[in-house]
Amino acid sequence: MQLVLPWISPKRLVTGVEKAPASIEVGPHSYPVTIARHRRARRYVLRMTPDGALRITVPRGASVAGGLAFATGQGAWIAREHARRVLRNGAWSDGGLVWFRGQRVRVELAETTIAVGSQALPRPRGASNPPEAFEAALRTVANTELPARCVELAQRHGLTVSRVTIRNQRSRWGSCSSRGAVALNWRLIQMPPEVSDYVILHELMHLKQPNHSRQFWREVAAVCEGWRAAEQWLRAHGRELL
């Protein structure tokens, strides 16, 4: 990987800029780079934007040059992220497959329905293209099924939740507040049921241990025997969903 960067004065490197005239090359691909400063950031953060560019968050007081150097060392991650996006975008071409309930299935749109594998779902109004229709249909399923499943699992283990919401989170599968409010990513509906249950149980165990201590993981293991396998599935396929 090579870093292509026009000359920047020392003063500019110290103060940073919102947009850096830079690109990073990984293999045959060149990725435009945008620099963003964040007062609360404590470390450099690298993200790939929906259009395939790279966004580097630079902590206050840190240098843009340091952020670019950090990104330069992430060639393997950039290549994997690019490949994941190509795979996800290709799902909507002829013969493409998408995740639903732990299986890669084909999606077919009709006038009033959307067929996801062998299951036919009502086609949401206002969703014209396949990705929008697919997401809207699955979010409807998630809003129906996931809160009920969360309450069921909570009751099974003697826990009480105050509220369950379904969200479009881009960096996490769920969360649980100290007041018992659980938020779940609608994409859990795309996972195998046992993996979705693990995510829910993981969040519920935060009602007992609001951290990721050894005791927390003992609580998880006590209610979810297959949690390690679920973690492996998330590591292998989670980025395909996000």
C-alpha positions, 0 to 999 in steps of 0.5 A, a space after each residue: 500500500 502506498 500513501 499519496 499525499 501532496 506536500 503539507 506545511 508543518 503548521 498545517 500538519 499540527 492544526 489539521 484540516 477537514 479534508 486532506 488532498 490525499 488518497 491511499 492505494 491498496 492493491 489496484 484500488 485508490 481510496 480518497 481520504 477525508 480527515 475529521 477532527 473530534 474533540 472527544 476522540 482519544 485515538 485515531 479511527 479509520 472508517 470506510 464511507 458508503 461511497 468507498 472513501 476513507 474517513 480518518 478521525 483525528 483526536 484533538 492535538 494529534 497530527 493529520 500526518 499521524 492519522 495518515 500514517 495510521 491509515 497507511 498501516 491498515 491495508 489488510 483491513 481496507 482490502 477486507 472492507 472493500 471486498 465485503 462491500 463488493 460482496 454486499 453490493 453484488 447481492 442485488 445482481 442476478 443470482 445474488 444472495 442476502 442473509 436472512 435467518 442465518 441463510 444466504 437466500 435470494 430476494 425477488 420483488 413483486 408488486 405487493 410482496 418481497 420473497 426472501 428465500 421461501 418466505 413471502 413478506 408484504 412489500 413496504 410502500 415507498 421502497 422502490 429498489 431491492 435494497 430499500 425494500 429488503 431492509 424495510 421488510 426485514 425491519 418490519 419483521 424485526 420490530 415484530 419478533 425481536 422485542 417479544 423474543 427479548 422479553 421471553 428470554 428475560 423472563 426465562 432468566 428472571 430478569 425484567 426489561 423496561 423497554 425494547 427498541 429496534 434500531 438501525 445501528 451501524 457499529 453495534 448489535 445491541 445495548 442495555 441501559 442500567 434502567 433495563 432499556 434494551 436496544 437491538 439492531 434490526 439486523 439480528 433477524 438476518 442471523 441464525 436464531 441461536 446467534 440472535 439469541 446470544 446477542 440478546 442474552 449478552 445484553 440482558 446479562 448487562 443487567 447483572 454485570 454492567 461491564 465485560 468483566 470475567 464475572 460478566 462472561 460467566 453470566 453469559 456462559 451460564 445462560 448461553 452454552 453456545 456463546 463462543 460459536 455465536 461470537 465466531 459467526 459474528 466475527 466471520 459474517 457480522 461485517 457482511 450485515 453492517 
